[in-house]
Amino acid sequence: MRTTTYFFIFLNLSLALFEEPAVYPLPFLATSVLEVLCLLVFLGRLTHFAKVTLHNIFWKDTKNICIMVAILLSLTDLAVYGVLRLYDVRSIRWSRIVRPIFLINFAESRQIRRAFRSIRNTLPEITYVFLLFMFSLLMFSLMALKLFGERNLQTAEGLPYFRNYLEIVFDLYVLVTTANSPDVMMPAFDFSSWYTLFFIAFVIINTYIFMSLFLAVVYNNYKKHLKVMPGGACD
């Protein structure tokens, strides 16, 4: 039963790869039939679970309510989308965002729920580190605007270099990942090699210090919550 449930959950999630818009689109009829089949399996699994569970316990469990609501929303969205296609009206399958609910809320997914709760409990504790990182990023962006904004520098493509504050924030955020290094600093380096000190300081503080600190806080808090998380039968 667990293997069957996981198979249809995986199939339901995989439909997003073949539904429009998709790289390998399948006919709407094929994807809709597969989706209805998955929803019927989920409904059958939920019905089976209701048969072996006390009535008051079943209806008090929010996981079961979430699954029923997700099935109803998916069927409604599928029907509305199909009718609109008949009249050549373009629409979006908004119910795709509820498909992970099946992965989290079935009884077989206890360990996934534990991991999900650990992530949820970890988020408030890493907020302070994230805010410090964002403060550092914003301050360095302001410094970059003051250093380079009035020097009429241009990128290799001929675009203005570090003259818009929001664009500077984005470019320096990408620099934290080193994805645009050293391209982002080359216009400043061509103007004066001393400006590399600014980027060296930025990379040391944000990439090597803040990112390492952020990773350590995430790992330690996630491990702590995963250890103390209860694993009862009704979890």
PyMOL commands that set and color helices and strands:
alter all, ss='L'
color gray80, all
select helices_A, chain A and resi 2-17+28-51+55-60+62-86+94-98+100-105+107-148+165-176+183-191+193-228
alter helices_A, ss='H'
color red, helices_A
deselect
rebuild
show_as cartoon
